[in-house]
Amino acid sequence: MALVTMFVNGQAMSGGTLNDALHRARLLGPAVTAPKYQFFSLRDEFPGLHPVSSGGHAVPGELYEVEYDVLREELLPREPEELELGVIELADGGGSLSMRMRREALDRSDVTDISELGGWLAYRATLR
């Protein structure tokens, strides 16, 4: 049984609508990306990270230890088509799998840059 780490920063976090897909994963705790990303809201339904060469932000989330079959069979099939699986850099210099925004999704009219708002939960709080 091979295990990998998966950084989540949106609906797959604790209490989110996709968190049940990680019921067989082990929560390692809160984590933050390196300050190398822009963070977007798509339709105010889910967020997406996108790497940038400058002007990036650190994005908070959670880190899970997960088996490949959980990713393949439970989490990835439920992720929106605007996201793709990639590798991101964490604040401690380590890496992790994570969902990232597809380049072609960045120019859509229903995408909002929320990089400076402190993460998905902080952004969602501004909508209430």
N, C-alpha and C positions, 0 to 999 in steps of 0.2 A: 504494500500500500504506500504509494508515493504521496508525499504531502508538499504543498506549496503555500506561499502566503498570498493572500488576496486583500488588497486595500479597497475598501468601499467608502463612498463619500456622499451617498444619496439614499435612495429608497431601500437599499440593502442593509443600511445601518440598523442598529437596534431600534425596534418600534416602527420601522418603515414597512411599506407594503411588499417589498421583496425579501425582507429579512427571513421569512420562513424558508426560503430556498437554501439558507445556510444553517438549517437546524442540525445537520450532522457535522458542521464545522466547529472549530474551537475558537472563541473570541480571545485574541491575545491582548486586546485593549485599545485605547485611543492611539492614534498615530497622526502624523502630519507629513505632508509632502515637502520636499525641498522647494525653495521659492523659485520654481522654474515653470510655473503653469498659469494659464488663464483659466478661469472657472466660469462656466456658463449655465444658465437655466434654459431648458427647451420647453416651451409652452407652459412653464411653471409646473411641469409634471415630473421632471427629473433633471439632474445636473450632468455636466460633462467637463472633464479636464482636457486641456489641450496644451502641449509643450510649446514654450516660446524661448527664443534665444536671449531676450532681455526683457526687463520689466515684468518678470513673473512674480507670482504670489505663492505663499505656502497655503495649502488647503487642508483643513482638518478632516479626519474620518476615523475609521476603525480598521484594525488589522485582524484578519482571520487566518487560521491554519486550516487548510481544506484539502480534501482528496480531489484528484482530477475528475473522477466520475461525478462528484457533486457539482463541479463547474460545468461539465459537459452536459449532464442530464437535468440539473435543477436550476442553476442560476443563469447560464448563458442563453438558453432558449427563451427566457423571459426578459432579457435586456432589449431595449429599443434599438431599432435598426440604425439610428444615428450614432450609436456607440460601437466600439470594437475593442477586443481584448489587446492589451499591450503591457509593456513593462514601464513602471514609473520609478523615480528616485524619491526616497524618503528623506526626511530632515536629518536623520542620523547617517546618511550616506549609503545606506542599504537600498536594495531594490525590492520590488514586489509586482506581482501581476495587478492590473487594475483596468477598469473600463475607461476608455478615452474617446473623446469626440472624433468622429471621422472628419477629415479636412473639408469635405464637400458639404457638411452640415453647418459649418461656421457662418455662411453667408445667408442663411435663411432668415426671413423676417420675424419668425417666432423665437429667435435666440437672443437672450439678454446677457450681457457680461455682468457677472456678479462677483468678480474676483476680489473686490475690496470690502465685501460685506461679511467676511468671516466664516464662510462655509454654507452648506445647504440648510442646516437647521436655523442658522441666523437669518438667512434669506427668507425661509418659509415664515419665520416669525414676523417679518415685515409685511407679509401678505394678509395677516390676520387683522 
